[in-house]
Amino acid sequence: MTDYLTDTKVPNYEIKRMIKSLEEAIDVCYNAKSIDPADPNNVDDSYPFATGYSRSCMQSVLQTLETYVNED
């Protein structure tokens, strides 16, 4: 097994990290629900939290990929 994905310079550990991050973001979105805004204990289950979490994940993955694309 090589240390890089075929035809890229992105190391496998980075690919795996991005996949794990995206899987976690999908899970957060999948489990989001309407919550009582008066109960701060459920904020991590809310749609706004899921939106922010997934956006942050996508920005991180994009930044990582751009780093490797811009190396050329």
N, C-alpha and C positions, 0 to 999 in steps of 0.2 A: 504494500500500500504506500502510495506517495504522500508527501506532506502537504501537497497542494491539490486543489480541485483542478481537473484537466483544463488546460488552456487559460488558467488564471494564475495570479500570484497571491490569491487569498488563501492563507493557511487554513488547514482543516479545523484547527481550534477556533478560528474566527467564524467559520461557517457554522460549526456546532453551537457556538455562543449565540449567533444570530438566530438560528433555528429555535433554540431553547427560549430566547427572548420573545420571538414571535408566537411560539406555542403558548407561553404564559399570557401574552396579551390576548390571544384568541380565547383562552380560558376565562380571563377576567371579563371580556365582552359577553361570552356565552352565559356567564353566571350573573350578569347585571340584572337588576330589577328595580322597580319603583320602591322607594323607601319613604318613611315618615321623616320629613326634614327636621322635625323637632327632636329626633333621636340621633344624636351624633355617633352612636355606637355602630351604626350600619352604613356609614358614609363610604366604606370600601366596597360596598355592594351596589352602589348607585350607578345610574347611567352616566352622570357627569364624571365620576371617578374613572369609569371604564373608558370613556372618551379620552380623558387626559392621559391615562396610563398607556392606552394603545397608541396615541399620537406620539408620546415620548419614546416608545419602543420603535416606532417606524422612523422617527427622526434619528435615533441612534444607529439603526441598521443602515439608513441612507448615508449618514456621515461616515460610517465604516467603509461602505462600498465605494463612496466617492474618494476616500483616501487611497484605495488601491487603484481605482480608475485613473486618478490624477497623477499616479506615479509614472505613467508612461510618457 
